[in-house]
Amino acid sequence: MNVFDLKMGEVAKIRRIDLTGSALERLLSLGLAVGETVEVLSYSLFKGSVLISCNAVRVGVRKSLAKKIEVEV
């Protein structure tokens, strides 16, 4: 299961982040790391992006990036 599969308001724990390079570094610098919990706050109008919260930080990520963050409920 990935972040994009979660429903609004659902909380899950990050199991794996399947990214490399600057995208991974940016997420890590914002506090999104393996073992942290994330909550889906909302989706954009046509579900092109998702707003998530982790450690009191809100991050908007694209659909393609959200599908690479594996979580477990």
MODELLER restraints for C-alpha pairs under 7 A, 6 or more apart:
rsr = mdl.restraints
at = mdl.atoms
rsr.add(forms.Gaussian(group=physical.xy_distance, feature=features.Distance(at['CA:1:A'], at['CA:70:A']), mean=5.74, stdev=0.5))
rsr.add(forms.Gaussian(group=physical.xy_distance, feature=features.Distance(at['CA:1:A'], at['CA:71:A']), mean=5.79, stdev=0.5))
rsr.add(forms.Gaussian(group=physical.xy_distance, feature=features.Distance(at['CA:1:A'], at['CA:72:A']), mean=6.65, stdev=0.5))
rsr.add(forms.Gaussian(group=physical.xy_distance, feature=features.Distance(at['CA:2:A'], at['CA:66:A']), mean=6.92, stdev=0.5))
rsr.add(forms.Gaussian(group=physical.xy_distance, feature=features.Distance(at['CA:2:A'], at['CA:67:A']), mean=5.36, stdev=0.5))
rsr.add(forms.Gaussian(group=physical.xy_distance, feature=features.Distance(at['CA:2:A'], at['CA:68:A']), mean=6.70, stdev=0.5))
rsr.add(forms.Gaussian(group=physical.xy_distance, feature=features.Distance(at['CA:2:A'], at['CA:69:A']), mean=5.46, stdev=0.5))
rsr.add(forms.Gaussian(group=physical.xy_distance, feature=features.Distance(at['CA:2:A'], at['CA:70:A']), mean=4.18, stdev=0.5))
rsr.add(forms.Gaussian(group=physical.xy_distance, feature=features.Distance(at['CA:2:A'], at['CA:71:A']), mean=5.26, stdev=0.5))
rsr.add(forms.Gaussian(group=physical.xy_distance, feature=features.Distance(at['CA:3:A'], at['CA:66:A']), mean=5.42, stdev=0.5))
rsr.add(forms.Gaussian(group=physical.xy_distance, feature=features.Distance(at['CA:3:A'], at['CA:67:A']), mean=6.14, stdev=0.5))
rsr.add(forms.Gaussian(group=physical.xy_distance, feature=features.Distance(at['CA:3:A'], at['CA:69:A']), mean=5.90, stdev=0.5))
rsr.add(forms.Gaussian(group=physical.xy_distance, feature=features.Distance(at['CA:3:A'], at['CA:70:A']), mean=6.41, stdev=0.5))
rsr.add(forms.Gaussian(group=physical.xy_distance, feature=features.Distance(at['CA:3:A'], at['CA:71:A']), mean=6.34, stdev=0.5))
rsr.add(forms.Gaussian(group=physical.xy_distance, feature=features.Distance(at['CA:4:A'], at['CA:63:A']), mean=6.74, stdev=0.5))
rsr.add(forms.Gaussian(group=physical.xy_distance, feature=features.Distance(at['CA:4:A'], at['CA:66:A']), mean=5.44, stdev=0.5))
rsr.add(forms.Gaussian(group=physical.xy_distance, feature=features.Distance(at['CA:4:A'], at['CA:67:A']), mean=5.58, stdev=0.5))
rsr.add(forms.Gaussian(group=physical.xy_distance, feature=features.Distance(at['CA:6:A'], at['CA:40:A']), mean=6.93, stdev=0.5))
rsr.add(forms.Gaussian(group=physical.xy_distance, feature=features.Distance(at['CA:7:A'], at['CA:40:A']), mean=6.82, stdev=0.5))
rsr.add(forms.Gaussian(group=physical.xy_distance, feature=features.Distance(at['CA:8:A'], at['CA:40:A']), mean=5.12, stdev=0.5))
rsr.add(forms.Gaussian(group=physical.xy_distance, feature=features.Distance(at['CA:8:A'], at['CA:41:A']), mean=5.63, stdev=0.5))
rsr.add(forms.Gaussian(group=physical.xy_distance, feature=features.Distance(at['CA:8:A'], at['CA:42:A']), mean=5.68, stdev=0.5))
rsr.add(forms.Gaussian(group=physical.xy_distance, feature=features.Distance(at['CA:9:A'], at['CA:39:A']), mean=6.17, stdev=0.5))
rsr.add(forms.Gaussian(group=physical.xy_distance, feature=features.Distance(at['CA:9:A'], at['CA:40:A']), mean=5.38, stdev=0.5))
rsr.add(forms.Gaussian(group=physical.xy_distance, feature=features.Distance(at['CA:9:A'], at['CA:41:A']), mean=5.80, stdev=0.5))
rsr.add(forms.Gaussian(group=physical.xy_distance, feature=features.Distance(at['CA:10:A'], at['CA:39:A']), mean=5.67, stdev=0.5))
rsr.add(forms.Gaussian(group=physical.xy_distance, feature=features.Distance(at['CA:10:A'], at['CA:40:A']), mean=5.89, stdev=0.5))
rsr.add(forms.Gaussian(group=physical.xy_distance, feature=features.Distance(at['CA:11:A'], at['CA:37:A']), mean=6.71, stdev=0.5))
rsr.add(forms.Gaussian(group=physical.xy_distance, feature=features.Distance(at['CA:11:A'], at['CA:38:A']), mean=5.63, stdev=0.5))
rsr.add(forms.Gaussian(group=physical.xy_distance, feature=features.Distance(at['CA:11:A'], at['CA:39:A']), mean=4.40, stdev=0.5))
rsr.add(forms.Gaussian(group=physical.xy_distance, feature=features.Distance(at['CA:11:A'], at['CA:40:A']), mean=6.84, stdev=0.5))
rsr.add(forms.Gaussian(group=physical.xy_distance, feature=features.Distance(at['CA:11:A'], at['CA:73:A']), mean=6.82, stdev=0.5))
rsr.add(forms.Gaussian(group=physical.xy_distance, feature=features.Distance(at['CA:12:A'], at['CA:37:A']), mean=5.47, stdev=0.5))
rsr.add(forms.Gaussian(group=physical.xy_distance, feature=features.Distance(at['CA:12:A'], at['CA:38:A']), mean=5.53, stdev=0.5))
rsr.add(forms.Gaussian(group=physical.xy_distance, feature=features.Distance(at['CA:12:A'], at['CA:39:A']), mean=6.57, stdev=0.5))
rsr.add(forms.Gaussian(group=physical.xy_distance, feature=features.Distance(at['CA:12:A'], at['CA:71:A']), mean=5.95, stdev=0.5))
rsr.add(forms.Gaussian(group=physical.xy_distance, feature=features.Distance(at['CA:12:A'], at['CA:72:A']), mean=5.56, stdev=0.5))
rsr.add(forms.Gaussian(group=physical.xy_distance, feature=features.Distance(at['CA:12:A'], at['CA:73:A']), mean=4.48, stdev=0.5))
rsr.add(forms.Gaussian(group=physical.xy_distance, feature=features.Distance(at['CA:13:A'], at['CA:35:A']), mean=5.97, stdev=0.5))
rsr.add(forms.Gaussian(group=physical.xy_distance, feature=features.Distance(at['CA:13:A'], at['CA:36:A']), mean=5.65, stdev=0.5))
rsr.add(forms.Gaussian(group=physical.xy_distance, feature=features.Distance(at['CA:13:A'], at['CA:37:A']), mean=4.25, stdev=0.5))
rsr.add(forms.Gaussian(group=physical.xy_distance, feature=features.Distance(at['CA:13:A'], at['CA:38:A']), mean=6.20, stdev=0.5))
rsr.add(forms.Gaussian(group=physical.xy_distance, feature=features.Distance(at['CA:13:A'], at['CA:71:A']), mean=5.34, stdev=0.5))
rsr.add(forms.Gaussian(group=physical.xy_distance, feature=features.Distance(at['CA:13:A'], at['CA:72:A']), mean=5.40, stdev=0.5))
rsr.add(forms.Gaussian(group=physical.xy_distance, feature=features.Distance(at['CA:13:A'], at['CA:73:A']), mean=6.35, stdev=0.5))
rsr.add(forms.Gaussian(group=physical.xy_distance, feature=features.Distance(at['CA:14:A'], at['CA:33:A']), mean=6.92, stdev=0.5))
rsr.add(forms.Gaussian(group=physical.xy_distance, feature=features.Distance(at['CA:14:A'], at['CA:34:A']), mean=5.04, stdev=0.5))
rsr.add(forms.Gaussian(group=physical.xy_distance, feature=features.Distance(at['CA:14:A'], at['CA:35:A']), mean=5.30, stdev=0.5))
rsr.add(forms.Gaussian(group=physical.xy_distance, feature=features.Distance(at['CA:14:A'], at['CA:36:A']), mean=5.65, stdev=0.5))
rsr.add(forms.Gaussian(group=physical.xy_distance, feature=features.Distance(at['CA:14:A'], at['CA:37:A']), mean=6.08, stdev=0.5))
rsr.add(forms.Gaussian(group=physical.xy_distance, feature=features.Distance(at['CA:14:A'], at['CA:70:A']), mean=6.06, stdev=0.5))
rsr.add(forms.Gaussian(group=physical.xy_distance, feature=features.Distance(at['CA:14:A'], at['CA:71:A']), mean=4.37, stdev=0.5))
rsr.add(forms.Gaussian(group=physical.xy_distance, feature=features.Distance(at['CA:14:A'], at['CA:72:A']), mean=6.60, stdev=0.5))
rsr.add(forms.Gaussian(group=physical.xy_distance, feature=features.Distance(at['CA:15:A'], at['CA:34:A']), mean=5.52, stdev=0.5))
rsr.add(forms.Gaussian(group=physical.xy_distance, feature=features.Distance(at['CA:15:A'], at['CA:35:A']), mean=6.28, stdev=0.5))
rsr.add(forms.Gaussian(group=physical.xy_distance, feature=features.Distance(at['CA:15:A'], at['CA:70:A']), mean=5.52, stdev=0.5))
rsr.add(forms.Gaussian(group=physical.xy_distance, feature=features.Distance(at['CA:15:A'], at['CA:71:A']), mean=4.90, stdev=0.5))
rsr.add(forms.Gaussian(group=physical.xy_distance, feature=features.Distance(at['CA:15:A'], at['CA:72:A']), mean=6.39, stdev=0.5))
rsr.add(forms.Gaussian(group=physical.xy_distance, feature=features.Distance(at['CA:16:A'], at['CA:34:A']), mean=5.86, stdev=0.5))
rsr.add(forms.Gaussian(group=physical.xy_distance, feature=features.Distance(at['CA:16:A'], at['CA:69:A']), mean=6.11, stdev=0.5))
rsr.add(forms.Gaussian(group=physical.xy_distance, feature=features.Distance(at['CA:16:A'], at['CA:70:A']), mean=5.07, stdev=0.5))
rsr.add(forms.Gaussian(group=physical.xy_distance, feature=features.Distance(at['CA:16:A'], at['CA:71:A']), mean=6.89, stdev=0.5))
rsr.add(forms.Gaussian(group=physical.xy_distance, feature=features.Distance(at['CA:17:A'], at['CA:68:A']), mean=6.08, stdev=0.5))
rsr.add(forms.Gaussian(group=physical.xy_distance, feature=features.Distance(at['CA:17:A'], at['CA:69:A']), mean=4.62, stdev=0.5))
rsr.add(forms.Gaussian(group=physical.xy_distance, feature=features.Distance(at['CA:17:A'], at['CA:70:A']), mean=6.13, stdev=0.5))
rsr.add(forms.Gaussian(group=physical.xy_distance, feature=features.Distance(at['CA:18:A'], at['CA:68:A']), mean=5.16, stdev=0.5))
rsr.add(forms.Gaussian(group=physical.xy_distance, feature=features.Distance(at['CA:18:A'], at['CA:69:A']), mean=6.28, stdev=0.5))
rsr.add(forms.Gaussian(group=physical.xy_distance, feature=features.Distance(at['CA:19:A'], at['CA:68:A']), mean=6.83, stdev=0.5))
rsr.add(forms.Gaussian(group=physical.xy_distance, feature=features.Distance(at['CA:31:A'], at['CA:54:A']), mean=6.89, stdev=0.5))
rsr.add(forms.Gaussian(group=physical.xy_distance, feature=features.Distance(at['CA:31:A'], at['CA:55:A']), mean=6.71, stdev=0.5))
rsr.add(forms.Gaussian(group=physical.xy_distance, feature=features.Distance(at['CA:32:A'], at['CA:54:A']), mean=6.43, stdev=0.5))
rsr.add(forms.Gaussian(group=physical.xy_distance, feature=features.Distance(at['CA:37:A'], at['CA:54:A']), mean=6.18, stdev=0.5))
rsr.add(forms.Gaussian(group=physical.xy_distance, feature=features.Distance(at['CA:38:A'], at['CA:52:A']), mean=6.51, stdev=0.5))
rsr.add(forms.Gaussian(group=physical.xy_distance, feature=features.Distance(at['CA:38:A'], at['CA:53:A']), mean=5.56, stdev=0.5))
rsr.add(forms.Gaussian(group=physical.xy_distance, feature=features.Distance(at['CA:38:A'], at['CA:54:A']), mean=4.79, stdev=0.5))
rsr.add(forms.Gaussian(group=physical.xy_distance, feature=features.Distance(at['CA:39:A'], at['CA:52:A']), mean=5.52, stdev=0.5))
rsr.add(forms.Gaussian(group=physical.xy_distance, feature=features.Distance(at['CA:39:A'], at['CA:53:A']), mean=5.17, stdev=0.5))
rsr.add(forms.Gaussian(group=physical.xy_distance, feature=features.Distance(at['CA:39:A'], at['CA:54:A']), mean=6.71, stdev=0.5))
rsr.add(forms.Gaussian(group=physical.xy_distance, feature=features.Distance(at['CA:40:A'], at['CA:51:A']), mean=6.19, stdev=0.5))
rsr.add(forms.Gaussian(group=physical.xy_distance, feature=features.Distance(at['CA:40:A'], at['CA:52:A']), mean=4.55, stdev=0.5))
rsr.add(forms.Gaussian(group=physical.xy_distance, feature=features.Distance(at['CA:40:A'], at['CA:53:A']), mean=6.51, stdev=0.5))
rsr.add(forms.Gaussian(group=physical.xy_distance, feature=features.Distance(at['CA:41:A'], at['CA:51:A']), mean=5.45, stdev=0.5))
rsr.add(forms.Gaussian(group=physical.xy_distance, feature=features.Distance(at['CA:41:A'], at['CA:52:A']), mean=5.36, stdev=0.5))
rsr.add(forms.Gaussian(group=physical.xy_distance, feature=features.Distance(at['CA:41:A'], at['CA:53:A']), mean=6.76, stdev=0.5))
rsr.add(forms.Gaussian(group=physical.xy_distance, feature=features.Distance(at['CA:42:A'], at['CA:50:A']), mean=5.93, stdev=0.5))
rsr.add(forms.Gaussian(group=physical.xy_distance, feature=features.Distance(at['CA:42:A'], at['CA:51:A']), mean=5.25, stdev=0.5))
rsr.add(forms.Gaussian(group=physical.xy_distance, feature=features.Distance(at['CA:43:A'], at['CA:49:A']), mean=5.96, stdev=0.5))
rsr.add(forms.Gaussian(group=physical.xy_distance, feature=features.Distance(at['CA:43:A'], at['CA:50:A']), mean=4.42, stdev=0.5))
rsr.add(forms.Gaussian(group=physical.xy_distance, feature=features.Distance(at['CA:43:A'], at['CA:51:A']), mean=6.14, stdev=0.5))
rsr.add(forms.Gaussian(group=physical.xy_distance, feature=features.Distance(at['CA:44:A'], at['CA:50:A']), mean=6.15, stdev=0.5))
rsr.add(forms.Gaussian(group=physical.xy_distance, feature=features.Distance(at['CA:48:A'], at['CA:62:A']), mean=6.25, stdev=0.5))
rsr.add(forms.Gaussian(group=physical.xy_distance, feature=features.Distance(at['CA:48:A'], at['CA:63:A']), mean=5.42, stdev=0.5))
rsr.add(forms.Gaussian(group=physical.xy_distance, feature=features.Distance(at['CA:49:A'], at['CA:60:A']), mean=6.82, stdev=0.5))
rsr.add(forms.Gaussian(group=physical.xy_distance, feature=features.Distance(at['CA:49:A'], at['CA:61:A']), mean=5.60, stdev=0.5))
rsr.add(forms.Gaussian(group=physical.xy_distance, feature=features.Distance(at['CA:49:A'], at['CA:62:A']), mean=4.23, stdev=0.5))
rsr.add(forms.Gaussian(group=physical.xy_distance, feature=features.Distance(at['CA:49:A'], at['CA:63:A']), mean=4.84, stdev=0.5))
rsr.add(forms.Gaussian(group=physical.xy_distance, feature=features.Distance(at['CA:50:A'], at['CA:60:A']), mean=5.65, stdev=0.5))
rsr.add(forms.Gaussian(group=physical.xy_distance, feature=features.Distance(at['CA:50:A'], at['CA:61:A']), mean=5.55, stdev=0.5))
rsr.add(forms.Gaussian(group=physical.xy_distance, feature=features.Distance(at['CA:50:A'], at['CA:62:A']), mean=6.43, stdev=0.5))
rsr.add(forms.Gaussian(group=physical.xy_distance, feature=features.Distance(at['CA:50:A'], at['CA:63:A']), mean=6.79, stdev=0.5))
rsr.add(forms.Gaussian(group=physical.xy_distance, feature=features.Distance(at['CA:51:A'], at['CA:58:A']), mean=6.79, stdev=0.5))
rsr.add(forms.Gaussian(group=physical.xy_distance, feature=features.Distance(at['CA:51:A'], at['CA:59:A']), mean=5.68, stdev=0.5))
rsr.add(forms.Gaussian(group=physical.xy_distance, feature=features.Distance(at['CA:51:A'], at['CA:60:A']), mean=4.31, stdev=0.5))
rsr.add(forms.Gaussian(group=physical.xy_distance, feature=features.Distance(at['CA:51:A'], at['CA:61:A']), mean=6.45, stdev=0.5))
rsr.add(forms.Gaussian(group=physical.xy_distance, feature=features.Distance(at['CA:52:A'], at['CA:58:A']), mean=5.66, stdev=0.5))
rsr.add(forms.Gaussian(group=physical.xy_distance, feature=features.Distance(at['CA:52:A'], at['CA:59:A']), mean=5.37, stdev=0.5))
rsr.add(forms.Gaussian(group=physical.xy_distance, feature=features.Distance(at['CA:52:A'], at['CA:60:A']), mean=6.29, stdev=0.5))
rsr.add(forms.Gaussian(group=physical.xy_distance, feature=features.Distance(at['CA:53:A'], at['CA:59:A']), mean=6.26, stdev=0.5))
